[in-house]
Amino acid sequence: MKKSRASASESRSLRSIGEDALIALLTSGLTAGAETLVGVGDDCAVLGKPGQRAPYTLFKTDCIVENVHYLADADPAKVGWKAMARAVSDIGAMGGWPIAALATVILHPDTSLAFARGIYRGFQKAGRTYGFGIVGGETSRAPQSGCNMISVSMLGKVEPGRCVLRSTAQADDAVLVTGRLGGSICGRHLTFQPRLEQARWLVEHFKPSAMMDVSDGVARDLPRLAKASGLACSIDRDAIPRNRGCSIDDALTDGEDYELLVTIHPARVECLLEGWRAQFPRLPLTRIGEIRAKAASSDITFGDGGWDHFD
């Protein structure tokens, strides 16, 4: 009977499990290296030794897949940009800066040389913009048309005193978000600017208690941050900053905004907002909610939506 129940459990589809639960199942027994300070569960792994003065190493991998993250007729330079910029966004969300990247490009043989070259132009543009090198990678064959993919592995650095995790928010912290949300499918998902400069400014002047980037929508990512911190959260829906033409639900659930979610002690919010407006007058920073003590239920949602790869 026990074997039968175990077999039934293993036969569940990934759709029925969901992305977050699947990651928890697959990574629960992984062994971290001796110099792993932060492993699975944050925007990047953090490598180093406790108490060191030299910058920690940040390690991140990410991928984009044709017909999932971009369409076949997309500008290949923008596709290459997106592949790199996603990883840069995660490095920034830890308070760090990128130093080097590897790119694995998996292409169907019928893909044009012009498209392949365009991808690498996008890589190079991202590297020049954010000051990191493209130092190698791999090429391989996609098994069929429509299955092209790019995987990026990126190294970064962050000073020990400026490294920010998503698991260190405090009860009663204010929650803020940079920029405006929603409608990324209109083209912004290929042209977004990672908030690297803004994150570095934040950790230098108003170090957040926790921070992460918004890739799957605030409706999914803010609960992730709260759960990682062992807490709950609430939002003011009317305060959500939206791109033109987007509803509040669009702003909460569309995803691929690559803005920063920031938590900070409420007493520091007004000073932060004043300093932000002086430093970044064209980019909003908006208070949208707060972190709360752990709720009775472990499920924190703001309605249906947000991106799940297996939904």
N, C-alpha and C positions, 0 to 999 in steps of 0.2 A: 504493500500500500504506500509506504514512504517513497519507494522508487517511482511508483506511478505518479504521485503528486509532484515529485521533483521533475519528472519528464514533462508533465503538463506545464509546469512553470517555465521550463526552458523552451517550450514550443510557442510561447507567447510571441506575438509580432512586436517589432520595434515601435510600430505605431501605437500599440496598446500600452507600451512602457513610457514613451516620451523621452526627449533628449536628456533632460537633467537627471532623471532616474537612471537612464542607461549609463551615463557617464559615471554616476556613483557606483553602479554595479560593476562596471568594467575596471574601475581604478581603485577599488577598495583594498585590494591586496598588493598594489604596486610597491616596490621597494625604492625609497629615496636614497640618493647618494649621500656620502658623508658630508659633503659641502652644500647640501640642499637646505636652504633656510625656509623657502616657501615652495611647495610642490603643486600638486593638482588643486584647482579650485579658485585660482586668481587669474587676472589678465595675463600675467607672465609668471614663469618660475623665477625664483631669486636664488642665486648661487653665491656662496661666500662662507666666511667663518664668523661666528658670533664675536662681536667686539672689534672686528677689523676696522681700520680707518680708511683704507682704500675703498673706492666704489665697489659695490656689489655688481655682479653680472646678471643681467636680465636675459631670459631665453624664451622665445616665443615662436610657435609655428601656427600657420593659418593657411587655408586653401580657398580657392574660388573655382566653381564648376559651371561649365556652360549649361544654359537653360535653368540654372538655379540662381546664380549670382549675376549673370549677364546673358544677353541673347547673342546669337551667332552673328547678327549684323551690327553689333556694337563696334565702335571705334577701338581697334586693338591697342592703341596707345593708352586709352582710358582704362581698358581692361588691365593692362600692365600696371598702370598707376594704382588702380584699386587694390590689386594683389599686394603691392608693397605698402600702400597707405593704411590698410587694415592692421598690419603688424605694427606700423609706426604708432597708430592710435593706441594700441595696447601698451606699448612701451611708455608712451606719454602718460597713460592712466596710472602707471606705477610711480610717476614722478621722474622718469629717466629720459635718456636720449639714445637714439639708435647709433650703432657703430658699424655693423656689417650684416649682410644678408646673403643667403643662398636661395636659389630659385630652381625648383623642379617643374619642368614644363612638359605636359603630356598632351600630344597632339595627334589627331588622325592624319594619316598620310595624304589625304586630299586637301588638307589645310594649305592655303596659299603661303608662299614665302613672304609675301607682303604682310600678311596677318602676323606671322611669327616675328618678323622684324619689328612690326608695330608694337607688339607686346614688350619687346626689349627697349624700345624708345620710352615706353611708359615707365619701365624699371629705372632707366637712367635718369629720367626727369625727377622721379621721387627721390633717388639717391642724391642728386644735386641739390634739390630743394631742402632736404632734411639732413644732409651732411653725413651720409653713410655710404659704404662701398658695396657693390655687388661682386662678391668674391668667388663665386662658383655656383655649382648646382648640378642638374641632371636633365636629360631629355629622354622621353620614352613615348611609346605608341599608344594612342587611344584605341580601344577595340572596335569602335564604330563611330560614325559621324554623330555629332551632337554631344560627345562625351569628353571634349577637351577639358583640361584642368590645369591649374597652376597652384603649386604648393610653395610657400615661402617660410624659411626658417630665419629668424632674426636675432642677433645679439644686441644688447644695449647695456648701458651703465647707469647707475644711480648711487648717489651718496647715501651712506647708511642713515644719516639723519633726515633724509628727504624721501625715503622710500615709503610709499603709501599703499596700503592693502585695501581690499574690499571687505575684510573681515573684522575691522577694528572700529566700526561706528559705535557711538554711545547713545544710550537712551536719552531722549529729548533733543538730540541734535537736529538742526535744520537740514533739509534736503534742498539743494539747488541744482540747476541744470544750465549749461551754456547753450547759447544759440536758440534756434527755433526748430520744432520737431514736425515730422510728418511729410508725406509726399515725396519720399526719396526716389520712388520708382520713376518720377518725371525726369530723371537724369542725374540728380544729385548723388545717387549711390555710386556713380562712376567718377565724380569730380570733387567729392568732399575734401576738405582740408583737415587733416588730423589736428587736434588742439594741443600740439606739442608745446608751443610757446606759452600758451595759456596755462597749461599744467605746470610747467617749470616755474612760472611766475607765482602760481598758487602755492606750491610747496616751499618757495623761498619766503613769501611774505605772509601767508595765512595757511599754514600747513593744514590740510583737511584731516579730519579723523579717519575718513575712508573715501575712496574714489574708485570709479570704474568708467569705462566708456559705454555708450549706449549703442549696441549693435543689433539687439533683438527687440527693441522697443522698451520704453520706460515701464510698461505694464508687466513685462517679464524681467527686466534687468534690475529694477529697484527692489522687488521682492527677493531676488537672488542676493543682492548686497545685504539686505536686512537679515535674511536667513543665515548667510555666512557669518554675520556678527552675532548670531543667537538672539535676534531681536525681531520686531515687527515694524511696520511702517504705515503711514497714511499719506494721502495726497489731497491737495486742493485742486479739483479738476478745472475750475474756472481760471486758475493761475497758469495752467500749462501754456507755454509759448508755442504758437503754431505758425507754420509757413502758410502763405496765402493760399486760400482754397481748401485748407484742411480742417476737418472737424476735430473736436477734442479726442474722439475715439481714434481718428487717423493718427493724431500726434502721439497718442499713447501706445499704439500697436503696430504702426507701419514698419518700424525698425530701419536699420542701416542709416541712422542719423550721424553716428560717430561723434556725438557731443559727449561732454563729461558730466557724470553724476557725482556730486560732491556733498559730503556731510561735514558739518562744522557746528561748534557750540553756538547756541542761539544768541548769546551775548556778543558774538563777534560778527554777526551778519551785517549790520548796518555799516560798520567800518570796512568790511570786505567789499560791500556793494559800492561804497564811495570810491575806494581805491581801484576797483575794477573799472568803473565808468571812466576814471581818469586815464587808465592804462589801455583799455580796449573800448573806446567810445562807440564803435560800430557793431559790437558783438554783445547781445544781451546776456545777462546772468540773472536768473529768476529763481526766487524761492518758491518751491512747489509742494512742500510737505514737511513731514518730520519723521524721525525714527522714534519708535515707541518700545516700551517694555514688551517682552514676549507675549504674544496673544495666546488665548486658550487653544486656538486652532493653529496647526503648523502650516496651513495653506493660506498664503497671502496673495490675493489677486485683485486686479482692478477691472474685471470683466474679461471676456474672451479676447484673445489676440496676442500679438507678439510672435516672434518667429520661433518655430520648433522644426528642426530638420526632419523629424519623423512623424509629424502631425499629418 
